[in-house]
């Protein structure tokens, strides 16, 4: 039996009741301060919207078709996983090291979950929900975010469509210029480009230009970037695709130890050019959109260019 979440209000609480789901569909199950998201009855991800140690919402335990988990275990297991950045790299997240001087990447400022603006729902095998978040530093509210997540099963894998809009009606704010800005992923330990154990085969980072790994991709602009590797006998990965309609193109912060981030703001650090602050005026919306594909299969079985085209077609319909 699967579960569908329905809201009792537009506030923080959602209630899940058992229901049937169409084959290939997405379902939601409420957990404590979290939503478990399934596709084809297998875990796709868990969305955590309150955590006393990580002061921002995030996804953990991203699952590819067939049930392979492609993100590092959260929390990481001592002796199995590298334990660096345990509270900064929980799986998949959108965070910023500098919004008007406040650091939301390193958990020095807080992103508060305000409400489910649109509760979890399923239609035609596709699942979606919308949240409202408040960005707070001390007693200062810097801005608010409205974010819609959409989950679909596609031929290439599980697709997450991420659509965030930031605004403040009271005062302007800015996004700063540094490495730790944007949409980040920490992949499963066996997928690292440079694994720490000989029993793991090296993974790889690949972008749309054919560049590879940290040395070839770090700081470069690209339409998409994929981090993949072997988990047992299965080749699996996570592909991040910034929407080309975003106001700013992304450069890539890539690390062979299992991390990548799509960064639309880090210009000086990547190009050694002048520092740029991205100003957002009072009442003005600032929108960031991404696609995230979670895939598995043989090393050459997923056509990443075709998956990117499929994402562009999907987002054009929503």
Backbone torsions as a table, in degrees:
resi	resn	phi	psi	omega
1	UNK	NA	141.1	177.3
2	UNK	-110.2	177.7	-173.1
3	UNK	-131.6	144.9	172.9
4	UNK	-121.1	133.1	179.0
5	UNK	-91.1	133.9	173.0
6	UNK	-127.2	153.2	-175.8
7	UNK	-94.5	145.3	170.4
8	UNK	-93.8	-14.6	176.4
9	UNK	-162.7	179.7	173.4
10	UNK	-92.1	17.4	177.1
11	UNK	-88.4	-147.0	-169.4
12	UNK	-85.3	-19.3	-171.8
13	UNK	-93.0	137.8	168.4
14	UNK	-127.2	152.6	-177.6
15	UNK	-121.6	136.6	-179.2
16	UNK	-108.6	135.3	176.1
17	UNK	-126.3	147.1	-178.6
18	UNK	-67.8	143.3	179.3
19	UNK	-157.3	165.7	174.1
20	UNK	-85.4	148.7	177.6
21	UNK	-125.6	147.1	178.5
22	UNK	-66.2	151.1	177.0
23	UNK	-57.0	132.4	-179.5
24	UNK	80.9	7.4	-175.3
25	UNK	-89.9	173.8	179.4
26	UNK	-108.0	138.2	176.7
27	UNK	-131.7	163.1	179.5
28	UNK	-125.5	146.4	172.8
29	UNK	-135.7	127.7	-179.3
30	UNK	-75.4	131.3	170.6
31	UNK	-118.9	179.5	177.8
32	UNK	-67.5	113.2	179.6
33	UNK	57.3	29.0	-177.4
34	UNK	-157.8	161.4	173.1
35	UNK	-123.1	126.9	172.4
36	UNK	-90.4	124.8	-176.9
37	UNK	-111.2	128.2	-179.9
38	UNK	-120.0	153.4	171.1
39	UNK	-134.7	131.5	-176.3
40	UNK	55.6	29.4	179.0
41	UNK	80.4	-1.6	-179.9
42	UNK	-109.8	151.4	-179.9
43	UNK	-59.8	129.7	173.1
44	UNK	-99.1	-42.9	178.8
45	UNK	-173.7	164.2	168.7
46	UNK	-120.0	124.7	177.6
47	UNK	-95.1	117.3	180.0
48	UNK	-103.8	117.3	-177.1
49	UNK	-107.4	-4.1	169.4
50	UNK	-144.5	131.6	-179.7
51	UNK	-152.2	124.9	-177.0
52	UNK	-67.0	-19.1	-178.5
53	UNK	-100.6	-32.3	179.3
54	UNK	-108.8	113.0	-167.1
55	UNK	-90.6	38.8	176.6
56	UNK	-159.6	152.3	176.6
57	UNK	-65.7	155.6	179.9
58	UNK	-162.2	166.8	170.7
59	UNK	-107.7	140.8	173.5
60	UNK	-128.2	166.8	173.3
61	UNK	55.4	51.0	177.8
62	UNK	-67.3	129.6	-176.5
63	UNK	-115.4	132.2	175.3
64	UNK	-85.7	166.8	173.5
65	UNK	-53.8	137.8	-176.0
66	UNK	93.3	-7.6	173.9
67	UNK	93.8	6.0	179.3
68	UNK	-73.4	127.0	176.8
69	UNK	-86.6	125.2	-173.2
70	UNK	-104.6	-5.0	175.3
71	UNK	-106.7	154.9	178.3
72	UNK	-56.4	145.5	176.3
73	UNK	-58.4	139.9	178.1
74	UNK	-126.9	122.4	-5.9
75	UNK	-68.9	155.5	179.5
76	UNK	-63.3	147.7	-177.4
77	UNK	-94.5	122.2	178.5
78	UNK	-57.2	131.9	-179.9
79	UNK	87.6	-13.3	178.4
80	UNK	-114.5	-46.6	-177.8
81	UNK	-113.3	152.1	163.4
82	UNK	-60.6	137.9	-174.6
83	UNK	-105.8	11.7	177.9
84	UNK	-66.2	150.3	174.6
85	UNK	52.2	39.9	-174.0
86	UNK	-61.2	-35.4	-179.5
87	UNK	-97.7	-1.2	177.2
88	UNK	-105.5	-24.8	-177.2
89	UNK	-120.1	69.6	-175.6
90	UNK	-79.8	-14.8	-177.4
91	UNK	160.2	-84.1	176.9
92	UNK	-135.6	130.9	-174.4
93	UNK	-156.9	159.0	169.9
94	UNK	-117.3	120.2	-175.9
95	UNK	-152.3	164.2	-172.4
96	UNK	-141.1	125.8	178.5
97	UNK	-75.2	-11.5	-180.0
98	UNK	-153.9	102.7	164.9
99	UNK	-120.1	110.7	-177.9
100	UNK	50.2	40.8	176.6
101	UNK	86.3	-4.9	180.0
102	UNK	-98.8	143.0	-174.4
103	UNK	-106.9	104.7	179.0
104	UNK	-96.5	-8.4	177.9
105	UNK	-77.6	-44.5	-174.7
106	UNK	-94.1	16.0	177.2
107	UNK	62.7	31.6	174.3
108	UNK	-90.3	-20.0	172.0
109	UNK	-127.3	169.3	-167.7
110	UNK	-121.5	137.2	169.4
111	UNK	-102.9	108.5	-176.3
112	UNK	-90.0	130.4	170.4
113	UNK	-73.0	119.9	-178.9
114	UNK	-92.7	-49.9	-173.7
115	UNK	-169.7	162.7	163.7
116	UNK	-86.4	103.2	178.9
117	UNK	-66.1	-35.5	171.2
118	UNK	-132.9	120.9	-174.3
119	UNK	-69.5	162.6	177.7
120	UNK	-56.4	134.4	-180.0
121	UNK	-147.4	158.1	-179.5
122	UNK	-127.6	133.4	178.8
123	UNK	-147.4	119.4	178.1
124	UNK	61.6	33.6	179.9
125	UNK	83.8	-4.4	-179.4
126	UNK	-104.1	136.3	178.5
127	UNK	-110.9	148.2	-179.4
128	UNK	-154.5	154.4	168.1
129	UNK	-157.9	160.6	-179.5
130	UNK	-128.0	135.9	178.5
131	UNK	-122.0	157.7	170.7
132	UNK	-116.2	130.1	-179.9
133	UNK	-122.9	150.4	179.0
134	UNK	-119.1	128.8	-179.9
135	UNK	-95.5	113.7	-169.6
136	UNK	-125.2	132.9	172.9
137	UNK	-126.1	108.3	-174.8
138	UNK	64.1	-125.5	178.1
139	UNK	-98.2	15.8	-175.3
140	UNK	-110.1	124.0	171.2
141	UNK	-91.0	117.5	-175.6
142	UNK	-84.7	-45.3	-179.5
143	UNK	-164.5	173.2	173.4
144	UNK	-122.8	154.3	-178.9
145	UNK	-126.6	134.7	168.2
146	UNK	-112.1	123.1	-173.6
147	UNK	-129.4	128.3	175.3
148	UNK	-109.9	128.7	175.8
149	UNK	-111.3	135.3	177.0
150	UNK	-128.6	135.8	-174.8
151	UNK	-123.4	129.9	-178.4
152	UNK	-140.2	151.4	170.1
153	UNK	-96.3	119.4	-178.1
154	UNK	-117.5	164.9	-179.0
155	UNK	-55.5	-33.5	-177.4
156	UNK	-85.7	-14.2	-177.9
157	UNK	153.4	-157.3	178.9
158	UNK	-92.1	125.8	-176.5
159	UNK	-110.1	126.5	171.4
160	UNK	-108.3	126.9	175.3
161	UNK	-108.2	125.0	-171.2
162	UNK	-116.8	125.3	-175.7
163	UNK	-137.0	102.8	-177.4
164	UNK	-113.5	135.1	174.7
165	UNK	-123.7	127.7	-178.6
166	UNK	-110.0	141.6	175.3
167	UNK	-164.1	160.6	172.0
168	UNK	-141.9	124.1	179.5
169	UNK	-83.3	-13.1	-174.4
170	UNK	-95.1	-38.0	-176.8
171	UNK	-154.9	159.7	176.1
172	UNK	-75.0	167.0	176.4
173	UNK	-150.8	172.5	-179.8
174	UNK	-141.6	153.6	170.0
175	UNK	-98.6	128.3	-178.0
176	UNK	-81.5	-173.3	-172.1
177	UNK	-122.4	100.1	176.5
178	UNK	-160.0	173.4	-178.6
179	UNK	-63.8	-42.5	-169.6
180	UNK	-87.4	70.1	-179.9
181	UNK	-143.8	133.6	171.3
182	UNK	116.2	-158.8	-175.3
183	UNK	-93.3	118.1	-175.3
184	UNK	-115.0	153.4	176.7
185	UNK	-137.6	135.9	170.6
186	UNK	-115.2	115.6	-171.7
187	UNK	-85.4	165.9	179.4
188	UNK	-59.2	146.0	-174.8
189	UNK	-53.9	-42.8	-179.9
190	UNK	-65.4	-15.5	-176.2
191	UNK	-87.5	-3.7	-176.1
192	UNK	-58.3	144.0	175.1
193	UNK	-60.5	-39.9	178.9
194	UNK	-118.9	81.7	-177.9
195	UNK	-65.1	150.2	-177.8
196	UNK	-87.6	-8.9	-180.0
197	UNK	-123.2	140.4	-176.0
198	UNK	-68.1	-19.4	-179.5
199	UNK	-73.0	-13.9	178.4
200	UNK	-95.6	137.4	173.2
201	UNK	-81.7	145.2	-178.9
202	UNK	-61.6	138.5	172.7
203	UNK	-86.2	-168.6	178.3
204	UNK	-153.8	148.2	170.7
205	UNK	-107.6	135.8	-176.1
206	UNK	-139.7	137.3	175.0
207	UNK	-115.3	179.2	-173.8
208	UNK	-69.4	-14.5	177.8
209	UNK	-91.5	1.0	-178.7
210	UNK	84.2	3.5	177.2
211	UNK	-72.9	153.4	-173.9
212	UNK	-130.6	142.7	166.0
213	UNK	62.6	176.5	-173.7
214	UNK	-54.3	-45.1	-175.9
215	UNK	-62.8	-37.2	-175.8
216	UNK	-87.7	-22.5	-169.8
217	UNK	-112.4	-28.5	-172.7
218	UNK	-53.4	127.1	176.9
219	UNK	81.6	-3.3	-177.2
220	UNK	-89.6	149.6	170.1
221	UNK	-80.3	145.9	178.3
222	UNK	-160.0	151.7	179.5
223	UNK	-70.4	-33.8	176.7
224	UNK	-153.4	164.1	177.7
225	UNK	-145.9	136.7	-175.7
226	UNK	-125.2	135.8	175.4
227	UNK	-118.5	115.0	-175.3
228	UNK	-135.3	160.9	177.3
229	UNK	-174.3	-179.7	-176.8
230	UNK	-92.1	128.6	170.8
231	UNK	-117.5	101.3	-169.4
232	UNK	65.0	-125.7	179.4
233	UNK	-98.1	10.5	-177.3
234	UNK	-111.0	130.0	174.2
235	UNK	-91.9	121.8	-174.2
236	UNK	-141.2	163.9	-179.4
237	UNK	-170.4	179.8	178.1
238	UNK	-127.5	127.4	179.2
239	UNK	-113.8	126.7	180.0
240	UNK	-109.6	130.7	-173.7
241	UNK	-130.2	99.6	173.7
242	UNK	-64.2	139.4	177.5
243	UNK	-69.0	127.0	-179.9
244	UNK	-65.1	-10.5	175.8
245	UNK	-80.6	-9.1	175.7
246	UNK	-56.7	147.8	-179.0
247	UNK	-64.1	-29.6	-176.3
248	UNK	-123.7	132.8	174.6
249	UNK	-71.5	156.1	-178.2
250	UNK	-97.6	141.0	161.8
251	UNK	-103.7	163.0	-168.5
252	UNK	-113.8	127.6	174.1
253	UNK	-99.4	101.2	-173.6
254	UNK	-119.0	141.2	178.2
255	UNK	-135.2	135.4	-179.9
256	UNK	-65.4	-16.7	-179.2
257	UNK	-79.9	4.4	172.2
258	UNK	117.9	24.8	-173.9
259	UNK	-133.9	142.8	166.3
260	UNK	-147.2	152.7	176.8
261	UNK	-143.8	138.1	172.4
262	UNK	-91.0	113.8	-169.9
263	UNK	-118.1	108.7	177.5
264	UNK	-84.6	-4.8	-171.2
265	UNK	-113.4	-23.7	-175.1
266	UNK	-79.3	90.4	-179.4
267	UNK	-100.8	-52.4	-177.9
268	UNK	-61.1	-41.8	-175.8
269	UNK	-68.6	-29.8	-178.8
270	UNK	-90.5	-33.4	-173.6
271	UNK	-109.7	-8.1	-174.9
272	UNK	60.6	25.2	175.6
273	UNK	-91.6	-166.6	179.8
274	UNK	-68.6	150.2	176.8
275	UNK	-68.2	135.4	-179.1
276	UNK	-121.7	126.9	170.4
277	UNK	-102.4	133.7	178.9
278	UNK	-96.4	103.9	-175.3
279	UNK	-82.3	139.0	174.3
280	UNK	-123.3	119.0	-175.7
281	UNK	-77.6	157.9	177.6
282	UNK	-55.0	132.2	178.6
283	UNK	79.3	-5.4	-178.2
284	UNK	-90.5	129.8	176.5
285	UNK	-81.9	146.5	173.6
286	UNK	-127.6	122.7	-168.8
287	UNK	-116.2	136.9	173.9
288	UNK	-129.2	131.8	-178.1
289	UNK	-133.4	142.9	-178.6
290	UNK	-144.8	155.4	165.3
291	UNK	-115.4	141.5	178.0
292	UNK	-127.6	118.0	179.2
293	UNK	-105.6	126.6	177.4
294	UNK	-107.7	117.3	-169.2
295	UNK	-134.3	162.0	176.0
296	UNK	-151.7	162.3	-177.0
297	UNK	139.9	-165.8	177.3
298	UNK	-69.4	163.5	-175.7
299	UNK	-59.7	-30.8	-178.7
300	UNK	-111.9	13.4	-174.9
301	UNK	-86.6	-16.2	179.6
302	UNK	-106.9	118.4	176.9
303	UNK	-83.2	100.1	-174.0
304	UNK	-68.4	-34.7	176.3
305	UNK	-63.9	-41.6	177.6
306	UNK	-66.0	-37.9	177.6
307	UNK	-63.8	-37.4	177.1
308	UNK	-65.2	-43.4	177.5
309	UNK	-62.5	-38.2	177.7
310	UNK	-63.1	-41.9	176.7
311	UNK	-59.8	-44.5	-179.8
312	UNK	-61.5	-36.8	177.4
313	UNK	-69.8	-40.3	179.8
314	UNK	-63.1	-49.1	-174.8
315	UNK	-69.2	-25.5	177.7
316	UNK	-68.5	-22.9	-178.3
317	UNK	-88.1	-17.3	-175.5
318	UNK	-98.5	NA	NA
